Every structure is written in structure tokens, then in C-alpha cells.
């Protein structure tokens, strides 16, 4: 894997770093010479992953810090700590994600999937922008389900969708929002030399796709040949973070290591600006 970034002592922040794909991304980035902060709400699990990664490579620079994307206060405190330290951030990987099994409202009045998958990463990225500069890369882990996503305001933020709770459409809505945020942010920070891209991992064998329903065995039988391992799912994000090519394009949606052209329906989405403005109002107290 090419890497001409001059990685000595450069800092990478990875959310969801204790998950299947997060672990693989952490491994690759740390082995490329970056100092890595594993941002996780499950500190014990993250510490166990850290110990495993460093078992054979004690030279790796990996640390664990608490971050709960379902709490905007937690996001602000995590980012505030980094801001006070003042170390430039070279890589920001928004990898954490959830697909809730029921309607759960956070302390901020947000539907939990929306907070973890979209509003939390939005706030984290916005707050860390002062630490990002020319050559810095932001990668957001999205999903092919963005294509069936809808943004019904204001219900999107408080319930995930109009009507009753339905986990898959709500998840899809958050991935559409994160995709639009990627495209919008890329344009806003392009003049600063910051690269922002989206990575679609495909269907990956992680806890998030477990449905806990009677048709699980049938679903597994039908789709298992198409389900990727966490390492395979992480590959596109790793390339965007570390490859020379990944730093030469911005505002792109990437699948299987390559940029996939998006239609104008998304690149000039009619709700893109409204989404930004509404999200700004929500995170305003923490900026």
C-alpha cells in the first residue's frame, strides 16, 4: 500500500475502532506509522483490541479514549481534549455505526441511530476542523443503503423517519445524511487542502447486520456468499486513508477501492443545504 504522507508522529482518530472494521482500520493505520487514538464507547473492549494489536508489534502507538456518539456532550468533551492538546489531526475516520432494534431517544432528544451514525460524527468533524490542515483526510463510513434513504424533517432527527420505528429505513436515512454531509463538507474545506471522502464497505459480517428475527438462518444462507469479512469491508476506507491516490480526490463516494460517480440527485441534493443548516442548529450549543 502506497503511503507518501510522511507519517512520523502524525495523529489518526478512529471512531468505532473496537468493531470488526474499526479494528482492521486501526491495525493498518498504526502499522503505517501513525499514532492512533481509538475512540470508543466500549472502553474495555477497545483496550482488549489494543492489547491484541500490540501483542506482536509493541512499537505501535495506539491509545484508547472514551467517546459516546449518542451523547453530544461526550463528543464535545472528546474533541475539546484534543483541541486543548493542539496536536494536528492527519486522519479522521468516522467508522462507528449502529442499527437500533427499537426507538431510543438520547439525552439530546435525538433518535439514537441518527445520533451515532450522523449527528455525532458531524459534530466531531466540525469541532476537529481547526486541527485539520493541508493533506489531512476525513473518511466517513457510509453504505449502499443511502440509495433508499429519505430525509423527512424534522422527524429525521427525533424519530429517524416519519411514522413508526423501522430500523432498516432509519439506518438508510442516516447513511444518506452522512453521504450528503461528506459531499457538502468536501466543498467547504477544499480550499484548505482537506480531503473528505465516503467509503462504502458493502455487506460486512459484523454485529450490525444481525437481525434477531426468525428469518436469520434463511437470510444467512442466501446472502452469505456476498457478505465480506471485516478486513474486506475496511479495505476501501484504508485505501482512502493511506494510499497516495486516496489523497488526490475529494467529495467522492468509493466502493471496492474506486470512486463511484453519483448522480446529480445526490451531488446537488435538494435537501443538502437544509440538512446542514438544521444540523448546525442542533450542534450549535457544542461548537
VOVEXLO-29030 format. One record per residue (C-alpha): residue number from 1; x, y, z; residue in one letter. Coordinates in pm, whole numbers, plus 50000, padded with zeros to 5 digits. Layout:
VOVEXLO-29030
NUM / X / Y / Z / A
...
//
This chain:
VOVEXLO-29030
1 / 50000 / 50000 / 50000 / X
2 / 50143 / 50333 / 49897 / X
3 / 50191 / 50595 / 50162 / X
4 / 50389 / 50908 / 50093 / X
5 / 50236 / 51112 / 50373 / X
6 / 50542 / 51143 / 50593 / X
7 / 50368 / 50973 / 50885 / X
8 / 50622 / 51029 / 51164 / X
9 / 50425 / 51109 / 51482 / X
10 / 50117 / 51205 / 51280 / X
11 / 49784 / 51158 / 51454 / X
12 / 49486 / 50950 / 51340 / X
13 / 49149 / 50946 / 51516 / X
14 / 48928 / 50642 / 51451 / X
15 / 48575 / 50608 / 51589 / X
16 / 48422 / 50264 / 51636 / X
17 / 48779 / 50139 / 51648 / X
18 / 48688 / 49832 / 51856 / X
19 / 48444 / 49696 / 51594 / X
20 / 48535 / 49449 / 51322 / X
21 / 48617 / 49703 / 51052 / X
22 / 48742 / 49956 / 51304 / X
23 / 48996 / 49706 / 51432 / X
24 / 49126 / 49640 / 51082 / X
25 / 49148 / 50012 / 51005 / X
26 / 49329 / 50074 / 51333 / X
27 / 49574 / 49795 / 51256 / X
28 / 49653 / 49926 / 50907 / X
29 / 49687 / 50290 / 51012 / X
30 / 49903 / 50211 / 51316 / X
31 / 50129 / 49983 / 51112 / X
32 / 50166 / 50265 / 50860 / X
33 / 50336 / 50465 / 51134 / X
34 / 50057 / 50686 / 51267 / X
35 / 49984 / 50748 / 51631 / X
36 / 49625 / 50624 / 51665 / X
37 / 49352 / 50726 / 51907 / X
38 / 49086 / 50456 / 51928 / X
39 / 48766 / 50643 / 52008 / X
40 / 48512 / 50407 / 52161 / X
41 / 48212 / 50396 / 52395 / X
42 / 48316 / 50043 / 52495 / X
43 / 48644 / 50115 / 52665 / X
44 / 48711 / 49765 / 52797 / X
45 / 48658 / 49607 / 52457 / X
46 / 48873 / 49873 / 52292 / X
47 / 49153 / 49811 / 52543 / X
48 / 49136 / 49439 / 52466 / X
49 / 49162 / 49513 / 52092 / X
50 / 49455 / 49744 / 52159 / X
51 / 49640 / 49474 / 52355 / X
52 / 49581 / 49224 / 52075 / X
53 / 49709 / 49462 / 51807 / X
54 / 50019 / 49544 / 52010 / X
55 / 50094 / 49186 / 52111 / X
56 / 50330 / 49129 / 51819 / X
57 / 50406 / 49494 / 51743 / X
58 / 50495 / 49667 / 52066 / X
59 / 50628 / 49961 / 51864 / X
60 / 50276 / 50061 / 51758 / X
61 / 50144 / 50384 / 51906 / X
62 / 49781 / 50318 / 51997 / X
63 / 49575 / 50462 / 52279 / X
64 / 49209 / 50435 / 52379 / X
65 / 48983 / 50726 / 52467 / X
66 / 48618 / 50733 / 52563 / X
67 / 48371 / 50864 / 52304 / X
68 / 47995 / 50810 / 52302 / X
69 / 47843 / 50936 / 51978 / X
70 / 47497 / 50905 / 52134 / X
71 / 47590 / 51196 / 52361 / X
72 / 47679 / 51533 / 52211 / X
73 / 47834 / 51626 / 52546 / X
74 / 48068 / 51328 / 52517 / X
75 / 48159 / 51426 / 52161 / X
76 / 48230 / 51784 / 52267 / X
77 / 48443 / 51671 / 52563 / X
78 / 48643 / 51428 / 52349 / X
79 / 48706 / 51691 / 52082 / X
80 / 48776 / 51957 / 52344 / X
81 / 49052 / 51744 / 52492 / X
82 / 49217 / 51710 / 52153 / X
83 / 49179 / 52081 / 52084 / X
84 / 49344 / 52167 / 52415 / X
85 / 49636 / 51936 / 52330 / X
86 / 49669 / 52109 / 51993 / X
87 / 49818 / 51815 / 51801 / X
88 / 49727 / 51835 / 51430 / X
89 / 49498 / 51556 / 51313 / X
90 / 49614 / 51395 / 50990 / X
91 / 49341 / 51131 / 50959 / X
92 / 48985 / 51128 / 51091 / X
93 / 48797 / 50803 / 51033 / X
94 / 48427 / 50812 / 51121 / X
95 / 48368 / 50437 / 51135 / X
96 / 48126 / 50391 / 51427 / X
97 / 47771 / 50292 / 51343 / X
98 / 47459 / 50134 / 51487 / X
99 / 47124 / 49997 / 51377 / X
100 / 46893 / 50018 / 51676 / X
101 / 46634 / 49745 / 51738 / X
102 / 46381 / 49988 / 51883 / X
103 / 46313 / 50357 / 51934 / X
104 / 46565 / 50500 / 52178 / X
105 / 46591 / 50875 / 52237 / X
106 / 46921 / 51022 / 52352 / X
107 / 46974 / 51287 / 52619 / X
108 / 46984 / 51539 / 52333 / X
109 / 46638 / 51441 / 52206 / X
110 / 46775 / 51258 / 51902 / X
111 / 46687 / 50910 / 51778 / X
112 / 46990 / 50703 / 51875 / X
113 / 47075 / 50569 / 51527 / X
114 / 47067 / 50925 / 51395 / X
115 / 47298 / 51047 / 51672 / X
116 / 47556 / 50769 / 51641 / X
117 / 47558 / 50745 / 51262 / X
118 / 47522 / 51109 / 51167 / X
119 / 47489 / 51393 / 51420 / X
120 / 47771 / 51268 / 51645 / X
121 / 48020 / 51229 / 51357 / X
122 / 47907 / 51565 / 51218 / X
123 / 47979 / 51740 / 51548 / X
124 / 48309 / 51558 / 51596 / X
125 / 48429 / 51652 / 51249 / X
126 / 48316 / 52014 / 51283 / X
127 / 48490 / 52056 / 51617 / X
128 / 48815 / 51899 / 51497 / X
129 / 48838 / 52111 / 51181 / X
130 / 49079 / 52358 / 51348 / X
131 / 49324 / 52067 / 51389 / X
132 / 49294 / 51959 / 51026 / X
133 / 49503 / 52122 / 50757 / X
134 / 49652 / 52070 / 50411 / X
135 / 49688 / 51698 / 50349 / X
136 / 49451 / 51593 / 50626 / X
137 / 49198 / 51328 / 50530 / X
138 / 48845 / 51266 / 50658 / X
139 / 48676 / 50938 / 50567 / X
140 / 48313 / 50866 / 50652 / X
141 / 48189 / 50506 / 50651 / X
142 / 47862 / 50512 / 50460 / X
143 / 47652 / 50238 / 50299 / X
144 / 47488 / 50146 / 49971 / X
145 / 47159 / 50183 / 50158 / X
146 / 47187 / 50561 / 50112 / X
147 / 47001 / 50498 / 49785 / X
148 / 46678 / 50415 / 49969 / X
149 / 46723 / 50687 / 50230 / X
150 / 46484 / 50978 / 50283 / X
151 / 46510 / 51292 / 50489 / X
152 / 46176 / 51385 / 50643 / X
153 / 46229 / 51697 / 50852 / X
154 / 46202 / 51743 / 51145 / X
155 / 46113 / 51377 / 51209 / X
156 / 46452 / 51259 / 51082 / X
157 / 46634 / 51390 / 51388 / X
158 / 46382 / 51299 / 51657 / X
159 / 46244 / 50968 / 51525 / X
160 / 46463 / 50873 / 51230 / X
161 / 46169 / 50878 / 50989 / X
162 / 45803 / 50968 / 50958 / X
163 / 45569 / 50710 / 51104 / X
164 / 45658 / 50417 / 51325 / X
165 / 46001 / 50279 / 51405 / X
166 / 46155 / 50066 / 51130 / X
167 / 46524 / 50004 / 51175 / X
168 / 46640 / 49949 / 50817 / X
169 / 46484 / 50266 / 50667 / X
170 / 46613 / 50469 / 50962 / X
171 / 46964 / 50328 / 50914 / X
172 / 46939 / 50409 / 50542 / X
173 / 46829 / 50764 / 50621 / X
174 / 47134 / 50818 / 50841 / X
175 / 47366 / 50689 / 50569 / X
176 / 47207 / 50926 / 50316 / X
177 / 47262 / 51212 / 50560 / X
178 / 47627 / 51112 / 50616 / X
179 / 47681 / 51086 / 50241 / X
180 / 47539 / 51434 / 50183 / X
181 / 47750 / 51569 / 50470 / X
182 / 48059 / 51420 / 50304 / X
183 / 47984 / 51586 / 49971 / X
184 / 47896 / 51920 / 50132 / X
185 / 48192 / 51931 / 50370 / X
186 / 48435 / 51840 / 50090 / X
187 / 48332 / 52154 / 49900 / X
188 / 48351 / 52374 / 50210 / X
189 / 48706 / 52274 / 50308 / X
190 / 48860 / 52210 / 49967 / X
191 / 49041 / 52544 / 49968 / X
192 / 49210 / 52443 / 50294 / X
193 / 49357 / 52133 / 50132 / X
194 / 49149 / 51894 / 50345 / X
195 / 49030 / 51582 / 50165 / X
196 / 48687 / 51437 / 50253 / X
197 / 48557 / 51111 / 50108 / X
198 / 48297 / 50842 / 50173 / X
199 / 48366 / 50468 / 50186 / X
200 / 48100 / 50204 / 50122 / X
201 / 48217 / 49874 / 50275 / X
202 / 47948 / 49659 / 50114 / X
203 / 47765 / 49400 / 50324 / X
204 / 48003 / 49308 / 50602 / X
205 / 47987 / 49035 / 50864 / X
206 / 47952 / 49248 / 51178 / X
207 / 47706 / 49266 / 51467 / X
208 / 47516 / 49541 / 51287 / X
209 / 47364 / 49306 / 51027 / X
210 / 47230 / 49058 / 51283 / X
211 / 46853 / 49098 / 51259 / X
212 / 46746 / 48895 / 51566 / X
213 / 46441 / 48772 / 51375 / X
214 / 46304 / 48434 / 51267 / X
215 / 46439 / 48463 / 50912 / X
216 / 46805 / 48498 / 51018 / X
217 / 46909 / 48144 / 50908 / X
218 / 46747 / 48190 / 50566 / X
219 / 46898 / 48536 / 50523 / X
220 / 47239 / 48400 / 50616 / X
221 / 47206 / 48112 / 50369 / X
222 / 47104 / 48339 / 50081 / X
223 / 47343 / 48625 / 50140 / X
224 / 47650 / 48460 / 50294 / X
225 / 47831 / 48434 / 49955 / X
226 / 47803 / 48814 / 49920 / X
227 / 47899 / 48908 / 50276 / X
228 / 48251 / 49043 / 50318 / X
229 / 48488 / 48990 / 50608 / X
230 / 48565 / 49296 / 50824 / X
231 / 48906 / 49322 / 50654 / X
232 / 48746 / 49318 / 50309 / X
233 / 48488 / 49573 / 50420 / X
234 / 48756 / 49800 / 50565 / X
235 / 48973 / 49791 / 50252 / X
236 / 48817 / 50090 / 50074 / X
237 / 48843 / 50311 / 50383 / X
238 / 49205 / 50203 / 50440 / X
239 / 49292 / 50293 / 50081 / X
240 / 49131 / 50636 / 50119 / X
241 / 49326 / 50695 / 50439 / X
242 / 49666 / 50569 / 50331 / X
243 / 49707 / 50541 / 49954 / X
244 / 49855 / 50830 / 49760 / X
245 / 49557 / 50810 / 49525 / X
246 / 49318 / 50848 / 49818 / X
247 / 49458 / 51190 / 49894 / X
248 / 49417 / 51317 / 49538 / X
249 / 49037 / 51316 / 49520 / X
250 / 48776 / 51471 / 49745 / X
251 / 48398 / 51464 / 49771 / X
252 / 48377 / 51114 / 49626 / X
253 / 48175 / 50802 / 49709 / X
254 / 48401 / 50496 / 49698 / X
255 / 48323 / 50127 / 49656 / X
256 / 48571 / 49837 / 49628 / X
257 / 48863 / 50082 / 49633 / X
258 / 48737 / 50301 / 49350 / X
259 / 48534 / 50620 / 49321 / X
260 / 48178 / 50560 / 49207 / X
261 / 48011 / 50850 / 49024 / X
262 / 47695 / 50971 / 49194 / X
263 / 47403 / 51120 / 49004 / X
264 / 47308 / 51486 / 49039 / X
265 / 47023 / 51367 / 49259 / X
266 / 47287 / 51334 / 49531 / X
267 / 47566 / 51571 / 49431 / X
268 / 47311 / 51853 / 49413 / X
269 / 47057 / 51706 / 49652 / X
270 / 46763 / 51939 / 49708 / X
271 / 46789 / 51897 / 50087 / X
272 / 47167 / 51920 / 50123 / X
273 / 47173 / 52280 / 50246 / X
274 / 46870 / 52232 / 50468 / X
275 / 47034 / 51928 / 50626 / X
276 / 47349 / 52131 / 50701 / X
277 / 47151 / 52421 / 50847 / X
278 / 46926 / 52202 / 51063 / X
279 / 47224 / 52004 / 51192 / X
280 / 47412 / 52324 / 51270 / X
281 / 47120 / 52438 / 51487 / X
282 / 47130 / 52111 / 51680 / X
283 / 47506 / 52113 / 51744 / X
284 / 47533 / 52491 / 51790 / X
285 / 47547 / 52473 / 52175 / X
286 / 47853 / 52248 / 52148 / X
287 / 48052 / 52439 / 51884 / X
//
